[in-house]
Amino acid sequence: MNRKQNISTAFPFESNYQEVLESQIHYVDEGDKNSEHTFLLLHGNPTSSYLWRNIIPHLSALGRVVAPDLIGMGKSGKPDIDYTFTDHIQYMDEFIKTLQLKNIIPVIQDWGSGIGFHYSYRFQENVCGIVFFEAITRPIDWKDANLIERFIFKRFRHPIKGYKMIVRNNFFVNRFLPMMTGRKLSREEMRHYREPYLEEAHRKPLFVWPSQISISGVPKTSTDIIRAYSDYLPDSDIPKLMFHVKPGMIIKPKEAEQIKTSWKNLTAIDLGKGKHYIQETHPHQIGEGIVDWYIKTFQYSKS
């Protein structure tokens, strides 16, 4: 079977809304709420819970599956805040606390990984495992990026040129997302991704995110957060599952090999070709891989 042929465009899940810090978080809540574990699916820039639509059904047979839209993104509220990394952390902390999510297994990518790794470091007693891919595993330097990447991300972070690209021209949704998906997104899929950002005023989170990337120690707040969890994760005994692709964007083959040889209690799955938004190219392989890992890690261990 060609997996690309059965990637559904539909989002057949009930919308839920939780009041958080005088705004609201939209989220999907599937599976048995009384299950032992909760899979917390965290997206990044410029996506939403829609990114997980083909993965959720695989996981809902195992336990509770909660997929929120980050504040200011997707169908979540759009409060008048700065939308820094720490703002997103604060809203997600409160969301988890308010819903009383327990025994969490974060499933994380892009900026969702930064939020999820940071939570896992600070609330180790409430995290049972971590699934990650195309994730922010460490602070980086400009020298880690190739010439094209340096040009693009310096442009993103420019207060005038970046604003024009991201806010006025909606570059992240119209160009970056399709370019880094690895397959052609349908008109229906693009409609879902564009919908939260039809107004320029709603694109502020998309513009702020690139400025929050820790590159050569800037900004310091992001660097300190990422360095703390990057020091913790490799030696942690918590079960970890990493998916990686080639060429990738954040976790490139060389980085994947380094993680495989240095992180404790890690299972790694090579999905083959892929770029950054691999939930859109390998959703069923990701879902099936998580199911296999979960059964071996949490069910076989009890038998």
C-alpha positions in Angstrom: 0.0 0.0 0.0 1.2 3.5 -0.8 0.9 5.3 2.5 0.8 8.7 0.7 -2.6 7.6 -0.8 -4.4 7.2 2.5 -3.4 10.4 4.2 -6.8 11.9 5.1 -7.5 15.6 4.8 -10.5 15.3 7.2 -10.5 16.5 10.8 -13.3 14.5 12.3 -12.7 15.3 15.9 -14.9 17.2 18.4 -13.5 20.6 19.3 -13.1 21.4 23.0 -12.2 24.7 24.7 -10.5 25.3 28.0 -10.3 28.7 29.7 -6.6 29.4 30.4 -5.2 32.7 31.7 -8.2 34.8 30.6 -8.1 33.3 27.1 -8.9 29.8 25.8 -7.1 26.8 24.4 -8.7 24.7 21.7 -8.0 21.0 21.9 -8.9 17.5 20.7 -9.6 15.0 23.4 -9.8 11.4 22.1 -9.6 7.9 23.6 -10.4 6.7 27.1 -10.0 9.5 29.7 -9.5 6.9 32.4 -6.5 5.3 30.7 -3.3 5.0 32.5 -1.4 7.3 30.2 -2.2 10.5 28.3 -0.5 11.3 25.0 0.0 15.0 24.7 0.5 16.0 21.1 2.3 19.4 20.7 2.7 21.1 17.4 4.9 23.9 16.4 5.1 26.9 13.9 2.9 27.5 11.9 0.7 24.5 12.4 -2.1 23.3 14.7 -3.7 20.2 16.0 -4.8 19.5 12.4 -1.2 18.3 11.9 -1.9 15.2 14.1 -5.2 14.2 12.4 -3.9 10.9 10.9 -1.8 10.0 14.0 -4.6 10.5 16.6 -6.6 7.4 15.6 -3.5 5.1 16.1 -3.0 6.4 19.6 -6.6 6.7 20.8 -6.7 2.9 21.0 -3.9 3.0 23.6 -5.1 5.8 25.9 -6.2 9.3 26.2 -5.0 11.6 23.4 -5.0 15.4 23.9 -3.9 17.6 21.0 -4.1 21.3 21.8 -3.6 24.3 19.6 -0.9 26.5 21.1 -2.1 29.9 22.3 -2.6 32.3 19.4 -2.5 29.4 16.9 -5.1 27.2 15.3 -8.5 27.7 16.9 -7.1 28.8 20.3 -7.6 32.3 21.6 -5.5 35.2 20.4 -4.8 37.4 23.4 -2.7 40.5 23.3 0.5 39.0 24.6 4.1 38.9 23.3 4.0 35.2 22.2 7.5 34.5 23.5 8.6 30.9 24.2 8.0 31.6 27.9 4.4 32.8 27.2 3.7 29.5 25.4 5.2 27.5 28.2 3.1 29.4 30.8 -0.2 28.8 28.9 0.6 25.1 28.3 1.6 24.6 32.0 -1.7 26.1 33.0 -3.6 24.0 30.4 -2.1 20.8 31.7 -2.8 21.8 35.3 -6.4 22.8 34.6 -7.2 19.6 32.8 -5.3 17.6 35.4 -3.4 15.6 32.8 -1.5 12.7 34.5 1.1 10.2 33.4 1.8 12.2 30.3 3.7 10.9 27.2 4.5 14.1 25.2 4.5 13.5 21.4 6.4 16.5 20.1 7.9 18.3 17.1 9.2 21.8 16.2 8.4 24.3 19.0 6.1 21.8 20.6 9.3 19.9 21.4 10.8 22.8 23.2 7.6 23.1 25.3 7.3 19.4 25.9 11.0 18.8 26.7 10.9 21.7 29.1 7.8 20.3 30.8 9.4 16.9 31.0 12.5 18.3 32.7 10.5 20.3 35.3 7.7 17.8 36.0 9.6 14.5 35.8 7.1 12.7 38.1 4.3 13.4 35.7 6.0 12.3 32.5 6.2 8.6 31.6 7.9 8.7 28.2 8.8 11.0 25.4 8.2 10.7 21.6 10.0 13.3 19.5 11.0 14.1 15.9 12.3 17.1 14.2 12.8 18.4 17.7 14.9 21.1 19.4 17.2 18.9 21.4 20.0 21.5 22.1 21.0 25.1 21.6 22.6 25.7 18.2 25.2 28.1 16.7 25.0 29.9 13.4 27.9 27.7 12.2 25.6 24.6 12.5 23.4 26.0 9.7 24.3 25.9 6.0 24.4 29.0 3.9 20.8 28.9 2.8 19.5 28.2 6.3 21.6 31.1 7.8 20.2 33.5 5.1 16.6 32.4 5.7 16.6 32.5 9.5 18.5 35.8 9.6 15.8 37.2 7.3 13.1 35.7 9.6 14.6 37.5 12.6 15.0 40.8 10.9 12.4 43.3 12.4 11.4 44.8 9.0 12.2 42.2 6.4 11.0 39.3 8.6 7.8 41.2 9.4 7.1 41.7 5.7 7.8 38.1 4.9 5.9 36.5 7.7 3.1 38.9 8.6 2.3 40.7 5.4 3.1 37.8 3.0 2.2 34.9 5.3 5.4 33.2 4.3 5.4 30.5 6.9 2.0 29.2 5.9 2.1 29.9 2.1 5.7 28.9 1.4 7.6 27.4 4.3 5.1 24.8 5.3 4.5 23.4 1.8 8.3 23.5 1.1 9.2 21.6 4.2 6.4 19.0 4.1 7.9 16.6 1.6 4.7 16.1 -0.5 2.3 18.4 -2.2 -0.4 19.5 0.3 -4.0 19.5 -1.1 -6.1 22.6 -1.4 -8.2 21.3 1.5 -5.2 20.8 3.7 -3.9 24.3 2.9 -7.3 25.7 3.7 -7.1 24.3 7.2 -3.6 25.6 7.7 -4.4 29.1 6.4 -7.7 29.5 8.2 -6.3 30.7 11.6 -4.1 33.3 9.9 -6.3 35.0 7.3 -5.9 38.3 9.2 -2.4 39.9 9.4 -3.0 40.7 13.1 -3.3 36.9 13.8 0.1 36.2 12.4 2.1 37.6 15.3 2.9 34.2 16.9 4.4 33.1 13.5 6.6 36.2 13.4 7.8 35.9 17.0 8.7 32.2 16.9 11.9 32.6 14.8 13.2 35.2 17.2 12.9 32.7 20.0 15.3 30.1 18.5 18.4 29.8 20.6 21.2 30.6 18.1 24.7 31.4 19.4 23.3 32.1 22.9 20.6 34.5 21.7 18.0 35.0 23.1 19.3 34.1 26.6 16.0 33.0 28.0 15.5 30.4 25.3 19.1 29.3 25.5 18.9 28.7 29.3 15.7 26.7 28.9 17.0 24.5 26.1 20.4 24.0 27.7 18.8 22.9 30.9 16.7 20.2 29.3 19.4 19.2 26.9 21.7 18.5 29.8 19.0 16.4 31.5 17.6 14.3 28.6 20.6 12.2 27.5 21.2 10.7 30.9 17.5 10.4 31.9 16.2 6.8 32.2 12.8 7.9 30.9 11.8 5.8 27.8 12.3 7.8 24.7 11.3 7.2 21.1 12.9 9.2 18.2 11.8 9.2 14.6 14.3 10.6 12.1 14.3 11.3 8.4 16.7 12.3 5.7 17.6 15.1 5.1 15.4 16.5 7.9 15.7 20.1 9.0 16.5 20.1 12.7 17.5 16.5 13.4 19.7 15.8 10.4 21.3 12.4 9.9 24.5 13.4 11.8 22.4 14.7 14.7 20.3 11.6 14.8 23.4 9.3 15.0 24.8 11.4 17.8 21.5 11.1 19.8 21.3 7.3 19.1 24.7 6.8 20.5 24.5 9.1 23.6 20.9 9.1 24.9 19.9 6.4 27.4 16.8 4.3 27.0 16.2 5.5 23.5 14.5 3.7 20.6 15.1 5.2 17.2 13.1 4.6 14.0 14.4 5.7 10.6 11.4 6.8 8.4 13.5 7.3 5.3 13.0 10.4 3.2 11.5 13.4 4.9 11.9 17.1 5.7 10.4 18.8 8.7 6.6 18.4 8.9 6.8 14.6 8.8 3.3 14.1 10.3 2.2 15.0 6.8 4.4 12.5 5.0 4.7 9.5 7.4 1.7 9.8 9.7 0.8 6.1 9.7 4.4 4.9 10.2 4.7 7.3 13.1 1.4 6.1 14.6 2.3 2.5 14.2 5.8 3.1 15.5 4.4 4.7 18.7 2.0 1.8 19.2 4.7 -0.8 18.9 7.1 1.1 21.2 4.3 1.7 23.7 3.3 -2.0 23.9 6.9 -3.1 24.3 7.8 -0.4 26.8 4.6 -0.2 29.0 2.7 -3.4 28.4 5.3 -6.2 27.9 7.2 -4.8 30.9 4.3 -5.7 33.1 3.8 -9.2 31.8 
